[in-house]
């Protein structure tokens, strides 16, 4: 009888462990997808849209952001940015930015992690960034930068200081300490932004958000 009871105990223990492993695996393997869109305005006039999708699974984050704008000045032209970024365990692994002008590929920038540094490849030059990047422009939409002091801008391939200036409000400065961008958050999600551009001031305003 003692042997039978011990056998039952062992069987129950194994069964509980197996169920726990299966439950943990199913939870940890869950994929979370966040999507949102923003209207882009320049000088108060709508010029296009910006959409971003962030997919997270087991500590890995993939972000795809697409900007599509049409500018009418002395002549009209259409600019489209396609930006893809990959994070693994909170460290940037790669980013790829393609710029299209009037439907034609105009430029491309690659950033790839190699051990504790990054190889930056553009059409004009190849260089190395030695610091690990933990926060970049692709993360600003679904990840409020609480406590973050610097941000890597994928499109310009530059590291910029990031500062919290008010509750849920942050700014990025240029090399001379002048404000470039201002971001406004609610519940950790970017609601709007004001950005300085060579053509004029730009504004982003959220128009849609989805969770899957």
N, C-alpha and C positions, 0 to 999 in steps of 0.2 A: 504493500500500500504506500509506503514512504517513497519508493521509486516512482510509482505512478503519479503521486502528487508533485514530486520534483519535476517529472516530465511535463506535467500540465503547466507548471509554473514557467518552465523554460520555454514551452511553446507559446504561452501567452506573452512572455517578454519579447520573444522574437517577433511575434505578430505586431505588437505595439510599435516596436522599432521600425519594422518595415512600413507600417502605415504612416509613421512620422516622417520617414524618409520620402515616401511618395508625396505626402502633403507638402513638405518643404520644397521638394523639387518643382511641384506644380506651381507653387507660389512664386519661387525665385525665378522661374522661367517666364513669368508673365511679362508681356510687352506693353508698355504704355506709350501711346501716341498722342501728341498735342499738336494742334494746328491753329493758326490764327492768320488774320489778314488785316492790313492797314491801308488806309487811304493816304496818298501822298499829295501834299499841296505845296505849291511854290508861289509866294506872294499872294496867298489867299485863293489861288486857282488850282483845282484838282488836275494833276498831270499824270496820275497812274495809280498802281496798286503794288503792294508788297505782301508776299505770302511766305509763311515759314512753317515747316513741319519738324518737330523734334520727336524722335523715337528712342526710347530708353529700354534696355534689357540687360539684367545682370551687371550693372555698373558700366555698361557701354552705351554711349549716346551718339546718335547720328542726327545731323541737322541739315536740312536742305532749305535754302532761302532763295526766293526769286523776286527780283525787282524789275518791273516793266513800266517805263515812263515814256511819255511823248512830250517833247518841248517845242513850243512855237515861239521863236524870236524873229530875227531877220529871215531865218529859214527854219523849217521844221525838221526834226530828226527824232529817232526812237532809240532809246538805250535800254538794254536788258542785261541784268546781272544774274548769273546762276552760280550760287555759292554752296559748296558741300563741305561739311566739317565733321570730323570723327574724334570723339573723346573716349578714352578707356581709363576707368578708375580715376576720374577727375583730372586727367592729364591729356592735353591736346596731342593727337597722333598725326593728323594730317588735315590740310584744308586745300581746296581747289576752287579758284574763282575764274569764271569765264565772263568776259564782257563782249556784248554784241552791239554793234551800231548799224541801224537800219537793216537788221537781219543777218549781217555778216560778222563773223568772229573777229573781234578787234584786238583782244589781248587775253592772256591767261597767266595766272600766278599759282604756283604749287608750293606748299610747305609740307615737308615730311620729317617726322621724328626719326633720328638716328642716335640711339642710346640716350645720352643726356643733353643732346643739342638738336637743332633742326637745320635741314638743308632747304634754303629758299631759292626757288627757281622761277625766274621771269624771262621774258623774251630778251631783255637787255642785259641781265646779269645773273650771277649765281653767288650766293653768300651764305654765311652760317650764323644762326642765332643760338647763343650758348645757354641761355636760361630756359628752364622748363616753363611752359605756358599752361596755366591753370584756368584762365578766363579770357575769352575772346568775344568779338562782336556777335558771333553766332549765338551766344548764350544769353544775351541781354533780354530776350523776349519772354522766356519762361523761367528765368533764374535771376531774381533780384540780386544785385551785387553787394549784399550786406557784408561789410568788412573787407571788400576787395579794394586794393589800392592801385592796381594797374590793369590795363586791358590791351590785348593785341588786336589790332584792326586788320582783318584779312585782306580787304581790298587795297589798302595802302601799304600793307606789310610794315606797319609801325607799331611800337609799343607806346601807349599814352597813359598819363596819370589819370586815375579815376577817383572822384571825391564825392562823399555824401554831404550835401549842402543843406538839406532839410529832411524832414521825415518822409522816407520813400522817394526822395528826389536826389538825383546824381548828375554830375557834370563830368565831361571829358575836356581836358585842356590841351592846347598846342604847346610847342616848345617854348614859347614866350609867356606861358601861363594864362593865355586868353581862352575864354570859354569857346569850345567848338560845338558840343552837343549837350543837351539837357534832357534827362529821362524821368518820367513820372510813372510810379508803380502803384498797383492796388492788388492786394492778396498775392503778391509775388509775381504778378504778370504786368508786363509793360502796357500801359494804357495809351500813352502818347509821348512824343519826343519833338524837340525843336533842334534843328541842325543848321549850322552855318555852311553855305556852299558858295563857290565862286560865282554862280549864276544868281544867287539870292538866297533868302532864308527858306528852309524847307520844314514842313511839319508832317508828322505821322500821327494818325488817329486810328485806334483799333475799331474795326467794323465787324469782326466775327471771331469766335473762339470755339474750338471743339475739343472734347476729350474722348479717347477711345480706349 
